[in-house]
């Protein structure tokens, strides 16, 4: 599974305007609703419930909020760069400016874990993070996400 299987070009937001973790999650839920047709409130509540278990702010300015949704047809991602970093209760106490939302069908545990691993690998790589932060457009961010090796050559 490559990220191009879960991330559509229209699912990239290069300048998400949010003042808090809760606001960022709500806006990402709205974006996921537009892609999937699944109720935005259900997505938001699922993500916030997961955050109550422990922050998905993994460090280095990155968060990977995720959850499982009944009836979702497949794994879906939304990638966003925040216009200003927000406190996400991250493991390293640093504010977050790159967020990759990941939703999976409730029965798809293996696919969910594979997708999380792919996203984590992408965002753990310093060159990929810097390329995503420096990208000027959603199209450029999408290209970096689905082919990070290409961003390293630049």
C-alpha positions as CSV (number, residue, x, y, z in Angstrom):
1,X,0.0,0.0,0.0
2,X,1.4,3.3,-1.1
3,X,0.2,6.7,0.3
4,X,-1.4,7.4,-3.2
5,X,-3.9,4.7,-2.3
6,X,-5.2,6.6,0.8
7,X,-4.4,10.2,0.0
8,X,-6.2,12.0,-2.9
9,X,-4.8,15.2,-4.3
10,X,-7.9,17.0,-3.1
11,X,-7.2,15.8,0.4
12,X,-4.2,18.0,0.9
13,X,-4.7,21.3,2.7
14,X,-1.6,23.6,2.5
15,X,-2.7,26.3,4.9
16,X,-5.2,25.1,7.5
17,X,-6.2,27.9,9.8
18,X,-6.7,26.6,13.3
19,X,-6.0,28.1,16.7
20,X,-6.2,24.9,18.7
21,X,-5.9,21.1,18.5
22,X,-9.7,20.8,18.7
23,X,-10.3,23.3,15.9
24,X,-7.7,21.5,13.7
25,X,-9.4,18.2,14.3
26,X,-12.9,19.7,13.5
27,X,-11.6,21.2,10.2
28,X,-9.9,17.9,9.3
29,X,-13.1,16.1,10.1
30,X,-15.0,18.5,7.7
31,X,-12.4,17.7,5.0
32,X,-12.8,14.0,5.6
33,X,-16.6,14.3,5.4
34,X,-16.2,16.0,2.0
35,X,-14.1,13.1,0.7
36,X,-16.1,10.2,2.2
37,X,-19.7,11.5,2.9
38,X,-19.3,10.2,6.5
39,X,-20.9,12.5,9.0
40,X,-18.3,15.1,10.1
41,X,-19.5,15.1,13.7
42,X,-19.0,11.3,13.9
43,X,-15.4,11.7,12.5
44,X,-14.6,14.5,14.9
45,X,-16.0,12.6,17.9
46,X,-14.0,9.5,16.9
47,X,-10.8,11.5,16.6
48,X,-11.4,13.3,19.9
49,X,-12.1,10.0,21.7
50,X,-8.8,8.7,20.4
51,X,-7.0,11.8,21.6
52,X,-8.4,11.2,25.1
53,X,-6.5,7.9,25.1
54,X,-3.3,9.7,24.4
55,X,-2.1,12.5,22.1
56,X,-1.5,11.6,18.5
57,X,1.1,14.4,18.5
58,X,4.2,12.3,17.8
59,X,6.8,15.0,18.0
60,X,8.9,17.1,15.7
61,X,5.8,19.2,14.8
62,X,3.8,16.3,13.6
63,X,0.5,14.8,14.6
64,X,-1.3,11.7,13.2
65,X,-4.8,11.7,14.5
66,X,-6.5,8.5,13.5
67,X,-9.6,6.4,14.1
68,X,-11.9,3.7,12.8
69,X,-15.3,4.5,11.4
70,X,-18.1,2.0,10.8
71,X,-19.1,1.8,7.2
72,X,-16.1,3.6,5.7
73,X,-15.3,2.0,2.4
74,X,-11.5,2.1,2.7
75,X,-8.6,3.8,4.4
76,X,-8.7,7.6,3.8
77,X,-6.1,10.2,4.6
78,X,-6.1,14.0,4.8
79,X,-2.7,15.9,5.0
80,X,-2.6,19.4,6.3
81,X,0.0,22.0,7.0
82,X,-1.2,24.5,9.6
83,X,-0.6,28.2,8.9
84,X,0.5,28.6,12.5
85,X,1.6,25.7,14.8
86,X,-0.8,24.7,17.6
87,X,-0.4,22.9,20.9
88,X,-1.3,19.3,20.3
89,X,-0.1,17.8,23.6
90,X,2.7,16.3,21.6
91,X,5.1,13.8,23.2
92,X,8.0,16.3,22.9
93,X,5.8,19.3,24.0
94,X,6.5,21.0,20.7
95,X,3.6,22.7,18.8
96,X,2.3,20.9,15.6
97,X,2.2,22.2,12.1
98,X,2.0,19.0,10.0
99,X,-1.1,16.8,10.5
100,X,-2.0,13.6,8.7
101,X,-5.5,12.4,9.5
102,X,-6.0,8.8,8.9
103,X,-9.4,7.0,9.0
104,X,-10.0,3.3,8.4
105,X,-13.1,1.0,8.3
106,X,-13.8,-0.4,11.7
107,X,-13.0,-4.0,10.5
108,X,-9.7,-3.1,8.8
109,X,-7.2,-3.4,11.6
110,X,-4.3,-4.6,9.4
111,X,-4.9,-2.0,6.7
112,X,-5.1,0.7,9.5
113,X,-1.8,-0.4,11.0
114,X,-0.1,-0.5,7.5
115,X,-1.4,3.0,6.7
116,X,-0.2,4.3,10.1
117,X,3.2,2.8,9.5
118,X,3.5,4.4,6.0
119,X,2.4,7.8,7.3
120,X,4.8,7.5,10.3
121,X,7.7,6.6,8.0
122,X,7.0,9.6,5.8
123,X,6.7,12.1,8.7
124,X,9.6,10.7,10.7
125,X,12.0,11.6,7.8
126,X,13.4,15.0,8.4
127,X,13.9,15.8,4.7
128,X,10.3,14.8,4.0
129,X,9.0,17.0,6.8
130,X,11.1,20.0,5.6
131,X,9.9,19.5,2.0
132,X,6.3,19.4,3.2
133,X,6.8,22.6,5.2
134,X,8.5,24.3,2.3
135,X,6.0,23.2,-0.4
136,X,4.1,26.2,-2.0
137,X,1.0,24.3,-3.1
138,X,-1.3,21.4,-2.3
139,X,-0.1,19.7,-5.5
140,X,3.5,20.0,-4.3
141,X,2.7,18.6,-0.9
142,X,0.8,15.7,-2.5
143,X,3.8,14.9,-4.7
144,X,6.1,14.9,-1.7
145,X,3.8,12.7,0.3
146,X,3.3,10.0,-2.4
147,X,6.9,10.1,-3.6
148,X,9.2,11.4,-0.8
149,X,12.3,10.2,-2.6
150,X,11.6,12.8,-5.3
151,X,11.6,15.6,-2.7
152,X,15.0,14.5,-1.4
153,X,16.5,15.1,-4.8
154,X,15.5,18.7,-4.8
